[in-house]
Amino acid sequence: MRDRRHDGTFPHGHPPLELDAFVGRAAELAGLARALAGARLVTVTGPGGVGKSRLAARAAARWAGRAAMRVELAYVRDPEFVDYAVVEALGLTDHTARPPREILRDHLAGRELLLVLDGVEHLVDACAALVTDLLGRAPGLTVLAVGRGPLAVPGEHLFPLAPLTEDEAVELLAVRAAQHGVRCGDGAEVRELCRKLEGIPLALELAAGRLGALSPGQVLRKLDDRFRLLAGEDRAVLPRHRALRTTIGWSHELCSPAQRLLWARLSVFAGRFDLDAAEYVCGGDGLPAEEVLDVLSALLAQSVVTREDTPAGVRYRMLDTVRAYGAEWLAATGEAARLRRRHRDWYVGLATWCELDWFSPRQAEVAARIEAELPNLRDALEECLTDPDAVHLGQYLAGSLWFHWVGCGQLSEGRHWLDQAVRLEGERTAHQQSRLKALWVLAYVAILQGDTVSALVALRECREAAELTGNAAATAYAVHRTGCLALVTDDMPAAESLLRSALEHYREIGELNSNVLMGQVELAMTRAFQGDLAGAVHLCEDVRRVCDDHGERWARGYALYVLAYAAWYDGDARRARQLLTDCLRDAHGFRDLLGSVLSIELLALVTATEGDPAEAAVLQGAAGRMWPSVGLPLFGSAHYNAPHELCETTARQHLGDERYEECVRAGARLGREEAVARALGRPAGAEPSPPGPGRRAPSAGRTTRPAASRARRGGETAG
């Protein structure tokens, strides 16, 4: 089972809590359901390890008849990223320069949703501000917060969670022990152990991890010894907190030196990590990398670390309470700064590999990998940009992730990091190349967001510095993006000249990747807009061939889009639909909103041509709902707008104004997933309608202008 999402599915990159092993809590679950029915903000509070997250997840899964979505905040360390985390968990994509809070307001307005904010205790102020804002603007929103204390927001209903009853604790211990291949029963020693552990689920799970080597009586005696040892410690600490800390500390003491060392070092990760990362970051200096797997397996067996299957592969993680204990030990060893550097270097290397592998058959894997690694990548970026000696690495890292910011619909967060990176000087002479990369990527993102002024400023600085230092690659990218800027501002002659120059630069230096291919697609746009549709087709067929040779799908989609328009223009609606279906499926898979909405717009025209004007109007309505997240609808461009106008005119002629508007409104009610599913659902190869209004080409002067170009204010979506 995976965490529920707003559409009834579960969010990519957020693996589940162990709902299948949920023990007891029937009364608490019913009480929480009643609380949610009577209040719009309920906060489940209690000490670490008491089972707050699991109870909230179960309550969300039973949120009958309504959508629920969980946001995991335990690994968000910067309060500024709370809004981004919610946007990401909701699966929202927005190409505009709007802040994430505004995106959330618009999305949640008029929707009914249970929003679970899990792990708010270290982000209380940011979460309180967000919740107050959203509850005031979205009457259908209910928030279930999970933390060690309240948010202190007016109208908040607190739901303190107590430990398990003795019978429930015995049952949980038995379940967890069975997972380790041990039967422990419910005898006197087992019950005494559960009482000693105060019924805290995390403490019980850690104890269960030791039952493979020790009997319940031995575990009980070991714990008694440690309780006596700590009897003189701070009595201001609540007994329940002391019981959990005692259990964690006892588990730590029973670990071998290598296990304790790895436990401490793993605390440097923000959230989930894989074996390769653990071996690189934590290996060496007392723990050879080749031994990390065996030591990690031992920590898994003791429930210190958990294993999760995710879309990006097997991942490991420590619960926050356990990780915090390890972080204290890491600080005590004096290794914390060194481990943070190793962590930073690993994720800079990961981004480098992923950027290269984006131009390969593994694009989808790369997209999933980067999404799964975002918490760690954010930590690496923060580490770089707060260290004057590592600013160049931050600039390089922010620039290397261009394919994620652009290709996977994360422009807003990308803009945040890129703006920070280029504002910092660092060692500009020694590391000029990193800054130049950040500049042209910043310009690219700004163009997509419709911020032409910022794009122009960044491009001028990039090109001047690149030419001054003889950096041929940076010069090519600066010229390329300047050509894109001319394209989105409808200066076709300048755009064509600059794009041809950039492509020549790329050939001279042997550059071939998704960026280069998108430059060729953009050049095809300029030719099409100037009346040379045959030339545009030739360029895009070449892009398609190269993409197929390399397994590239993202740039290929934009080439298919141009080819689909050409096929429609030539009267081959069957082929146009096949090409657009392929394009839309890939664009949606990458969360590339621009590619998705352009495909749906053109599919509407193809649908009208095939003789179904009502469905064409529905698709236009669906596209109309998506455009505000891209920018100005159809970018305010006559080039883009011609097919849209033709589709609308055709549909209105067949349906009449009233029926057309009714269909458009029906389409506007579709969510993004529903719209894409509907657009993909019509079978390819439907027979086109006979010649008539539905087959007319665009009006005079526009007959060779495809619906593809770069945006006036929403931007081109090249690499």
Disulfide bonds with the S-S distance in Angstrom:
none
